[in-house]
């Protein structure tokens, strides 16, 4: 297995990202930060994962917010 030094998301599943963002922001604030219905109307991790796996632009927004929230500029965890 090779490490991806410049990829802070390496080894972090989409489910983990969503769960940690919900813990950090809550569904309401997360829906404000990323305006997608799966975060705003009857949110759940399962429905969010289904949508994000099918929608690349939304997944990119979630990944970007996750990196911005939990990582320093040098790629290390806050």
Beta strands, then each sheet from edge to edge (+ up, - down):
end
